[in-house]
Each structure stands twice: as C-alpha cells, then as structure tokens.
Amino acid sequence: MWARASLRHAHTRNISSKPAASRSSSYGPAAAILGIAASYYFFSPDVSRAAPTVEDQVLSPTYFTKCSITSNENSGPDTRLVTVTVPAKSIPSTSSLHPIWSVYIKDDAIQVERPYTPLGGIDSDGRMRFWIKKYPRGEVGRWLHSKIVGDVIELRGPLQTWRWQPDTWDEVIMISGGTGITPFYQLFHSVISQMPTSSTCFTLLHSSKTEDELPPPAILDSLISYAKEHPSNFRVRLFVDTPAADIPEAQTGRIGRVDIERSLRKDVSSSTWLGRLLGQTEIPDLRQRKVLFLVCGPEPMLNAIAGPYGRNFSQGPVGGALAELGCRTDQVYKL
Ligand SMILES: Cc1cc2nc3c(=O)[nH]c(=O)nc-3n(C[C@H](O)[C@H](O)[C@H](O)COP(=O)(O)OP(=O)(O)OC[C@H]3O[C@@H](n4cnc5c(N)ncnc54)[C@H](O)[C@@H]3O)c2cc1C
C-alpha cells in the first residue's frame, strides 16, 4: 500500500517513521514495499531530520504545527473518524494544495510519525477529517484512537502523495481496500465532484472484509449519491467477503479481473458495424487508451510476487489482473 516516506531525526530527539518490528500484514509491511518507480518514497522531501515545532506559521512539511483534536468518533470495529483543527494562522491557501496530499502526524510520546490523508482536504476553519485504522500492535493508529477532544497533536505537511493532472486521462479506475479509500475520497471531494461534466470517467472499486468494516456513511453516502446522480462521470462498486444486509450496493466477493474489465468503458468506435447495430461494443487494447489505474490497499489484496508494476504487485490479485489486461506500467500507480 502507501509507500512509507523516509524519516530520520526531528529536533534533538529521534523520530521514527519505521514500524516497531517487521510485519507480515497491513500497512506496515505494505508501506515498506516500494511500488512502481515513481512512488511516494522518492518524492517525499528529506526535511524531517530536524523538523522543529513552529507556531503562528502556515503549515509546512519542514516543521510541525500544534493542532487540536476537535472530534473523534467510532466508525467501525477498528476505525475512527478523527477531526484535527489547524490554528487559523496556520491554514494554507487552497491554491497551494493539490490532491492527493497527506500530512505526517507525530506521536510525541514515542517520537514516531505516520502519514495520513485528510478526507476532504482542509476547510476554511482549518478542519481536517481523517479515517484512521488501528492495528493490534500498531503505534500511531492506536495512539490517535485514544485522543480526546481538546488534546493537542503535532503534524507537518502537506506532502504530495500523487498529483492529479487534469485533461490527461479518459478513464481513471481507483481500486482500494480498507482505509486505502482515503486518497480516493480526497480525489473525489476535490476533483471528481467538482467537475460533473468532465470527459474523464472515474470508477471506484472498493473492498472491505465485512459490512461493518466498510467506510462509514460520512464517506460512503456522498460517493454513492454522486454516482447515482452522475452515472456517466462516476461509478462506485463495493465488495465485501460476506453478504451485506444493510448496504444493498455492496456485492459479495473480491475485486478481480472481471470486475476491472467491466469497469472499463466500452469503445463504440472499435466495434464492428454489426456489433454497433446490435448495441455491442468492444474493450479495446488498454495500451492504446488513456486509462489510469490507481490502487491503494492492504498488501494481501495487492501483492504476491515480483513483477513489472513494482515488487510483489503484478502477480497479486489486482496487479495480476492488470497485467493480464495488458496495462502499461505507466498506467498503474500504487499509492
Ligand atoms: C501517504 C500515506 C497516507 C496514508 N493515509 C492513511 C489514512 O488516511 N488512514 C490510515 O488509517 N492509514 C493511512 N496510512 C497508513 C499509516 O501511515 C500507517 O502506516 C498506519 O496507520 C499504521 O501505522 P501504525 O503506527 O498504527 O502501525 P505500525 O506501528 O506501523 O504497525 C503496522 C502493522 O505492524 C504490526 N505491528 C506493530 N508492531 C508490531 C510488533 N512489535 N510485532 C509484530 N507486528 C507489529 C501492527 O499490528 C500492524 O499490523 C497512510 C500511509 C501513507 C504512506
């Protein structure tokens, strides 16, 4: 999943972005695995070695800013929606923010920082809302879950996770698992929902293990209702391992090649005249089309063994399907 940025020292104390130990699942190891060549790791600024804490300045990746926890709500078995409010003087101008971006949040008790993606960016009152998962022995996630309204935390950013380029793609297929939906929600909030007449068609394929683990209504409701209003611009498909009783949009099963194939727009121009007459279309060669796949999810969903889209990715369930479909490596970006 999200490749972890390097971090060495902050101020006079060591701050680590490294997991506590080597792991076999979830973000820790997934983050440690570098995705395709243009991964976040290589773009992250190497400024954190001595990042001080600064007051009354606009947010910056080069120093930490003290912010308040203004809400912390349960949103599922291991997740919470946490709102952090930035002081008025530290709110960056919206023109300086380009989706998809994240911030590093520092657990100052143990001097460890981790990146998190503000769902709706930052609003004019300085609020940033995060959907955060805690892992049984994970450090910062568990610490953030324990924060209460009024607590002060430190963060630095914004850091560019990946940058949206307008007028570049005909289709964007986003594939996420668990809290891997957060960068795609930010893209939805800041870009997709702002351009309903865009010629780019976006599809989100999201998977969670159970219905309870699906993103909360604060995330899902706007995605689903926008998809209903703008079906030619945005589509959402939800997947769960076991049948979902309360979310009719969720289908049972895992995201595979057939689902990815079905998400692609059919190309009328490449169909035969008889096919067109019968309303049939064909899926053209992906290498000839401006289709981008953005993927973000837990390691088992994305990775298995080494391959062209990045170490461990192309033979996994998702990467394998993309390889079979003939995607070029520059059409796949692993966040
Ligand atoms: C750009 C970016 C944006 C991100 N945005 C989000 C977001 O919006 N929301 C979100 O939830 N996450 C997000 N992440 C992931 C996040 O940064 C962290 O990686 C994640 O929260 C786990 O960090 P942690 O400190 O809680 O767990 P870690 O301490 O890193 O542990 C991770 C895993 O290792 C296991 N583990 C920990 N200690 C041990 C041990 N001693 N022995 C064995 N196993 C152990 C844990 O159980 C867990 O499974 C993002 C990542 C990136 C790179």
The ligand as a Tripos MOL2 file, in Angstrom:
@<TRIPOS>MOLECULE
LIG
   53    58     1     0     0
SMALL
NO_CHARGES

@<TRIPOS>ATOM
      1 C1          0.7460    8.6760    2.0600 C.3       1 LIG1
      2 C2          0.0570    7.8000    3.0910 C.ar      1 LIG1
      3 C3         -1.2070    8.1360    3.5310 C.ar      1 LIG1
      4 C4         -1.8570    7.3320    4.4800 C.ar      1 LIG1
      5 N1         -3.1370    7.6560    4.8860 N.ar      1 LIG1
      6 C5         -3.7620    6.8800    5.8000 C.ar      1 LIG1
      7 C6         -5.1020    7.1890    6.2460 C.ar      1 LIG1
      8 O1         -5.7190    8.1640    5.8130 O.2       1 LIG1
      9 N2         -5.6710    6.3790    7.1740 N.ar      1 LIG1
     10 C7         -4.9990    5.2850    7.7110 C.ar      1 LIG1
     11 O2         -5.5730    4.5890    8.5600 O.2       1 LIG1
     12 N3         -3.7430    4.9780    7.3090 N.ar      1 LIG1
     13 C8         -3.1100    5.7460    6.3900 C.ar      1 LIG1
     14 N4         -1.8240    5.4430    6.0040 N.ar      1 LIG1
     15 C9         -1.0940    4.3650    6.7320 C.3       1 LIG1
     16 C10        -0.4430    4.9720    8.0100 C.3       1 LIG1
     17 O3          0.5500    5.9150    7.6370 O.3       1 LIG1
     18 C11         0.2310    3.9450    8.9040 C.3       1 LIG1
     19 O4          1.0930    3.1470    8.1320 O.3       1 LIG1
     20 C12        -0.7770    3.0700    9.6260 C.3       1 LIG1
     21 O5         -1.6640    3.8720   10.3860 O.3       1 LIG1
     22 C13        -0.0660    2.0940   10.5730 C.3       1 LIG1
     23 O6          0.7310    2.8250   11.4410 O.3       1 LIG1
     24 P1          0.8370    2.4430   12.9830 P.3       1 LIG1
     25 O7          1.9090    3.2680   13.5800 O.co2     1 LIG1
     26 O8         -0.5130    2.4810   13.6570 O.co2     1 LIG1
     27 O9          1.2160    0.9170   12.9200 O.3       1 LIG1
     28 P2          2.7110    0.3130   12.8340 P.3       1 LIG1
     29 O10         3.3760    0.5040   14.1240 O.co2     1 LIG1
     30 O11         3.3970    0.8130   11.6240 O.co2     1 LIG1
     31 O12         2.3000   -1.1910   12.6570 O.3       1 LIG1
     32 C14         1.7490   -1.6400   11.4190 C.3       1 LIG1
     33 C15         1.4910   -3.1510   11.4970 C.3       1 LIG1
     34 O13         2.5270   -3.8160   12.1010 O.3       1 LIG1
     35 C16         2.0270   -4.5560   13.2200 C.3       1 LIG1
     36 N5          2.9780   -4.4530   14.3300 N.ar      1 LIG1
     37 C17         3.2660   -3.3540   15.0360 C.ar      1 LIG1
     38 N6          4.1790   -3.6430   15.9870 N.ar      1 LIG1
     39 C18         4.4770   -4.9640   15.8410 C.ar      1 LIG1
     40 C19         5.3500   -5.8570   16.5040 C.ar      1 LIG1
     41 N7          6.1160   -5.4550   17.5220 N.pl3     1 LIG1
     42 N8          5.3970   -7.1320   16.0820 N.ar      1 LIG1
     43 C20         4.6570   -7.5520   15.0490 C.ar      1 LIG1
     44 N9          3.8000   -6.7620   14.3860 N.ar      1 LIG1
     45 C21         3.7170   -5.4920   14.7890 C.ar      1 LIG1
     46 C22         0.7530   -3.9210   13.6120 C.3       1 LIG1
     47 O14        -0.1320   -4.7900   14.2600 O.3       1 LIG1
     48 C23         0.2600   -3.5420   12.2940 C.3       1 LIG1
     49 O15        -0.3310   -4.6540   11.6900 O.3       1 LIG1
     50 C24        -1.1890    6.1980    5.0300 C.ar      1 LIG1
     51 C25         0.0870    5.8680    4.5740 C.ar      1 LIG1
     52 C26         0.7000    6.6510    3.6080 C.ar      1 LIG1
     53 C27         2.0920    6.2740    3.1420 C.3       1 LIG1
@<TRIPOS>BOND
     1     1     2 1
     2     2     3 ar
     3     2    52 ar
     4     3     4 ar
     5     4     5 ar
     6     4    50 ar
     7     5     6 ar
     8     6     7 ar
     9     6    13 1
    10     7     8 2
    11     7     9 ar
    12     9    10 ar
    13    10    11 2
    14    10    12 ar
    15    12    13 ar
    16    13    14 ar
    17    14    15 1
    18    14    50 ar
    19    15    16 1
    20    16    17 1
    21    16    18 1
    22    18    19 1
    23    18    20 1
    24    20    21 1
    25    20    22 1
    26    22    23 1
    27    23    24 1
    28    24    25 2
    29    24    26 1
    30    24    27 1
    31    27    28 1
    32    28    29 2
    33    28    30 1
    34    28    31 1
    35    31    32 1
    36    32    33 1
    37    33    34 1
    38    33    48 1
    39    34    35 1
    40    35    36 1
    41    35    46 1
    42    36    37 ar
    43    36    45 ar
    44    37    38 ar
    45    38    39 ar
    46    39    40 ar
    47    39    45 ar
    48    40    41 1
    49    40    42 ar
    50    42    43 ar
    51    43    44 ar
    52    44    45 ar
    53    46    47 1
    54    46    48 1
    55    48    49 1
    56    50    51 ar
    57    51    52 ar
    58    52    53 1
@<TRIPOS>SUBSTRUCTURE
     1 LIG1         1 GROUP 0 **** ****
